Amino acid sequence: MRLAIKDARDGAWDLTNQLIARPADAAELIAVRDSETADLGRTILGGALPVRVLSRFVARSEPAEVHHVLDAFADRTVDLNAVEAIVQLEAGAKRRKN
C-alpha cells in the first residue's frame, strides 16, 4: 500500500510538472491521466477482497478537501499495522454477514 500511495503521489507531481511545462497540451495530458486512473480503479475494484477492503478504508480515512489532503501528505504516515487490523475486522464482518 505504501508503494501504491507513493506512486500515486509521484504521478500527481509528474502530471503537475507536465501541465506547467506544456500548458497547451493540458487537455490531452489530463485525458491520459484520467484514462490511466480509471484503468487502475477497475483493477482495484475487480481485485481480491483484501485489496478492495483496504482501498475503501484508505479512501474513508483521507480528507476530501484539497488543502487537507496536501497537509496530510506533508505530515501523515500510515500505520500499516492498524490498517491491517481494520481490514481483517471488516473482512471478518463481511464474511459473517454472508
DOVO-812115 format. One record per atom (N, C-alpha, C, O): x, y, z; residue in one letter. Coordinates in steps of 0.001 Angstrom, whole numbers, padded with zeros to 6 digits, always signed. Example, Ala and Ser with C-alpha at 12.3 -4.5 7.8 and 13.67 -1.06 7.14 Angstrom:
+013190-005690+007800A+012300-004500+007800A+013200-003300+007800A+014236-003319+008465A+012850-002250+007080S+013670-001060+007140S+012900+000030+007870S+013409+001138+008039S
This chain:
+000817-001186+000000M+000000+000000+000000M+000868+001260+000000M+000561+002244-000673M+001954+001206+000767R+002857+002361+000787R+003378+002675-000615R+003448+003833-001026R+003738+001625-001330L+004246+001817-002683L+003177+002420-003586L+003471+003301-004393L+001948+001955-003454A+000857+002483-004274A+000610+003958-003975A+000400+004752-004892A+000635+004323-002710I+000426+005723-002330I+001581+006578-002840I+001365+007675-003355I+002806+006076-002697K+003961+006823-003203K+003856+006982-004714K+004107+008067-005237K+003489+005918-005421D+003348+006011-006878D+002275+007025-007266D+002453+007787-008217D+001172+007036-006538A+000094+007985-006844A+000563+009427-006617A+000288+010308-007431A+001256+009655-005534R+001772+010996-005251R+002799+011420-006299R+002774+012552-006781R+003709+010493-006649D+004708+010793-007672D+004047+011088-009010D+004461+011999-009726D+003011+010313-009346G+002295+010534-010598G+001610+011882-010623G+001609+012566-011647G+001028+012268-009501A+000372+013582-009422A+001407+014693-009582A+001151+015693-010254A+002564+014519-008972W+003615+015529-009089W+004118+015602-010527W+004319+016690-011066W+004318+014444-011142D+004762+014425-012544D+003750+015118-013453D+004127+015906-014321D+002474+014826-013254L+001443+015464-014068L+001462+016978-013865L+001341+017734-014829L+001611+017413-012645T+001677+018846-012361T+002829+019503-013123T+002666+020565-013724T+003984+018859-013089N+005139+019405-013804N+004907+019412-015314N+005316+020351-015997N+004261+018383-015835Q+003950+018343-017267Q+002972+019461-017642Q+003124+020115-018674Q+001972+019667-016789L+000996+020730-017065L+001647+022111-017068L+001280+022974-017864L+002602+022311-016186I+003316+023589-016140I+004196+023745-017376I+004263+024821-017970I+004867+022666-017754A+005786+022731-018888A+005069+022772-020234A+005587+023334-021199A+003879+022177-020299R+003171+022083-021583R+001709+022494-021430R+000817+021672-021638R+001450+023740-021074P+000072+024164-020832P-000842+023993-022050P-002045+023786-021890P-000297+024075-023238A-001123+023913-024443A-001634+022478-024588A-002630+022239-025271A-000957+021530-023951D-001337+020121-024029D-002130+019653-022810D-002303+018452-022603D-002610+020598-022008A-003254+020249-020732A-004408+019271-020913A-004499+018287-020178A-005286+019522-021874A-006451+018649-022056A-006015+017221-022372A-006573+016263-021837A-005019+017082-023242E-004531+015749-023599E-003855+015059-022413E-004092+013877-022164E-003019+015791-021688L-002338+015227-020527L-003340+014763-019472L-003184+013691-018888L-004349+015559-019237I-005373+015206-018250I-006182+014012-018725I-006511+013136-017925I-006509+013958-020005A-007273+012823-020546A-006489+011520-020390A-007059+010490-020029A-005190+011564-020661V-004360+010365-020498V-004332+009945-019043V-004471+008763-018726V-004150+010915-018154R-004107+010593-016718R-005454+010035-016246R-005490+009079-015470R-006549+010623-016706D-007878+010123-016350D-008055+008677-016794D-008590+007857-016048D-007611+008366-017993S-007732+007008-018521S-006903+006029-017687S-007373+004944-017344S-005679+006415-017368E-004818+005563-016537E-005423+005347-015152E-005385+004242-014611E-005980+006412-014592T-006597+006318-013268T-007834+005419-013300T-008051+004628-012383T-008637+005539-014347A-009819+004687-014493A-009413+003220-014619A-010050+002347-014030A-008362+002947-015378D-007868+001567-015508D-007430+001024-014155D-007738-000116-013808D-006717+001836-013399L-006272+001421-012072L-007469+001172-011157L-007492+000195-010409L-008454+002053-011218G-009661+001879-010405G-010378+000582-010723G-010828-000120-009818G-010487+000258-012007R-011122-001010-012397R-010325-002197-011869R-010905-003201-011454R-009011-002088-011883T-008165-003156-011362T-008390-003335-009868T-008511-004460-009383T-008446-002223-009140I-008642-002298-007693I-010025-002863-007373I-010154-003749-006528I-011051-002354-008042L-012417-002822-007759L-012604-004290-008124L-013381-004999-007485L-011904-004736-009133G-012033-006126-009545G-011045-007048-008860G-011027-008251-009120G-010231-006492-007992G-009178-007263-007342G-009695-008128-006202G-010899-008257-005983G-008760-008706-005499A-009069-009589-004380A-009719-008794-003240A-009494-007590-003109A-010513-009466-002431L-011238-008826-001327L-010345-007965-000436L-010726-006834-000134L-009177-008439+000000P-008358-007579+000880P-007975-006261+000222P-007912-005231+000893P-007716-006280-001087V-007352-005045-001782V-008533-004090-001804V-008367-002894-001568V-009737-004609-002087R-010930-003752-002119R-011204-003164-000744R-011484-001971-000619R-011125-003985+000273V-011411-003512+001632V-010375-002480+002059V-010723-001439+002617V-009110-002765+001799L-008053-001843+002177L-008213-000521+001431L-008046+000549+002018L-008534-000590+000152S-008721+000629-000638S-009856+001470-000084S-009741+002693-000005S-010949+000830+000301R-012081+001572+000862R-011708+002205+002193R-012094+003338+002481R-010956+001469+003000F-010520+002015+004285F-009656+003255+004064F-009864+004284+004707F-008692+003156+003160V-007800+004285+002897V-008607+005468+002377V-008382+006606+002790V-009545+005203+001472A-010357+006291+000910A-011162+006993+001999A-011271+008219+001997A-011725+006227+002926R-012511+006838+004005R-011635+007632+004964R-012094+008600+005570R-010379+007225+005102S-009515+007894+006070S-008856+009149+005504S-008276+009930+006257S-008935+009353+004197E-008329+010524+003573E-009298+011704+003603E-010495+011525+003379E-008800+012895+003872P-009673+014077+003838P-010106+014382+002398P-009397+014042+001451P-011248+015010+002240A-011798+015274+000913A-011363+016621+000338A-011296+016763-000883A-011071+017595+001165E-010722+018919+000668E-009237+018986+000334E-008400+018462+001070E-008925+019626-000768V-007565+019624-001302V-006546+020114-000282V-005497+019490-000116V-006831+021215+000405H-005821+021726+001345H-005584+020743+002497H-004477+020665+003028H-006616+019999+002879H-006432+018980+003917H-005605+017813+003387H-004785+017248+004110H-005822+017456+002134V-005045+016374+001516V-003568+016759+001465V-002699+015955+001799V-003295+017981+001049L-001904+018434+000985L-001261+018425+002363L-000109+018016+002511L-001999+018874+003373D-001479+018834+004742D-001208+017396+005169D-000197+017109+005811D-002125+016490+004806A-001957+015085+005166A-000735+014490+004489A+000017+013736+005106A-000536+014828+003218F+000642+014318+002518F+001915+014821+003182F+002918+014110+003237F+001870+016020+003674A+003062+016625+004253A+003442+016008+005599A+004626+015905+005917A+002447+015596+006392D+002818+015177+007747D+002215+013867+008231D+002445+013483+009378D+001458+013173+007403R+000838+011941+007892R+001605+010722+007404R+002047+010647+006258R+001744+009778+008314T+002255+008468+007925T+001142+007467+008194T+000301+007673+009069T+001151+006406+007448V+000117+005388+007588V+000649+004285+008489V+001726+003742+008242V-000088+003957+009514D+000257+002852+010402D-000297+001580+009759D-001477+001264+009908D+000568+000854+009042L+000097-000317+008308L-000407-001424+009232L-001261-002210+008823L+000085-001506+010440N-000438-002500+011386N-001887-002196+011741N-002718-003101+011816N-002188-000917+011958A-003572-000529+012253A-004464-000776+011046A-005594-001243+011193A-003967-000467+009858V-004745-000707+008639V-005040-002193+008490V-006173-002578+008203V-004034-003019+008683E-004223-004468+008556E-005248-004979+009558E-006075-005824+009215E-005209-004484+010782A-006173-004909+011791A-007594-004530+011385A-008516-005330+011538A-007774-003338+010877I-009102-002893+010448I-009577-003696+009251I-010746-004075+009180I-008681-003959+008313V-009043-004763+007140V-009506-006147+007581V-010506-006658+007079V-008794-006743+008502Q-009176-008063+008994Q-010533-008018+009688Q-011351-008921+009508Q-010779-006976+010477L-012073-006840+011135L-013203-006688+010125L-014243-007332+010254L-013001-005835+009119E-014031-005609+008109E-014266-006853+007263E-015406-007166+006921E-013196-007563+006924A-013340-008795+006147A-014093-009844+006959A-014934-010564+006421A-013788-009931+008256G-014489-010869+009126G-015954-010515+009253G-016811-011399+009232G-016255-009225+009384A-017656-008778+009480A-018396-009097+008202A-019556-009506+008245A-017756-008921+007082K-018403-009200+005784K-018660-010704+005648K-019721-011111+005174K-017701-011523+006056R-017908-012986+005982R-019068-013409+006882R-019853-014283+006514R-019178-012794+008055R-020261-013160+008968R-021618-012740+008402R-022619-013421+008623R-021654-011614+007667K-022909-011154+007055K-023368-012125+005964K-024564-012357+005789K-022408-012685+005238N-022751-013580+004131N-023000-014941+004695N-023308-015872+003950N
